[in-house]
């Protein structure tokens, strides 16, 4: 292989390397973003569940008071 051919291969591999590095960090950011979304939705889910049972208890309490 000639010198120029090696130089082209070298820079081509360098570009591929940095391209993969950018992809890697981009996927990492996406991963953590989805993880944050996941836990945020989990918190919302349990918050709504607590609200639901709280309203059920309030309704039950109001019904008990009304029937007395």
N, C-alpha and C positions, 0 to 999 in steps of 0.2 A: 504494500500500500504506500501511496505517496504521502508526503507530508501534509498536503492540502486535504487529502481525503481523510486523514486521521484528525485533522483540525475540525473538519465539518462533522465528523462522527462525534468528536469530543463535545462540541457546542450543541449538537443535536441531543446528546445524552444529558447535558447540563439543563437544557430547556425541558426535557422530559422529567428530569429530577425535580425541578422547581414546580413544574405543573402538577406532579403527583403530591408534592408537599402542600401546595395550595389546596388541592382536592382533599387531602388528609385533614387539614385544619378546618376546611369548610364543613366536612362531614362531622368533625368533632364538635363544632359550634352547633350544627343541626341536632346532633345527639343530645347535647346538654339543653338545648332549647326545648326539645321534645320531652326531656326528663322534667324540666321545670313546668311545662304545660301539663304533664301527667300528674304531678303532685298538686298542682294548682286545681286541677279538676277533681282530684281525690278529696282535697280540702272542701271544695264546693259541695261535693257529693255528701260528705259527712255533715256539713253545715246544714244542708237542706234536709237531711235525715233527722237531725236534732230538732229543726224547726217543725218538721212534720209531726214528730212525737210530742213536741211541746204543745202544738195546736190540738192534737188528739186529747192530751191530758186536760187542756183548758176546756175543750168541748165536753169531756166526760164530767169534769168538775161543775160546769155550768148546768149540765143535765141533772146531776145529782142534787144540786142546790134547788133547781126548779121543781123537782119531784118531791121535795120535802114539804 
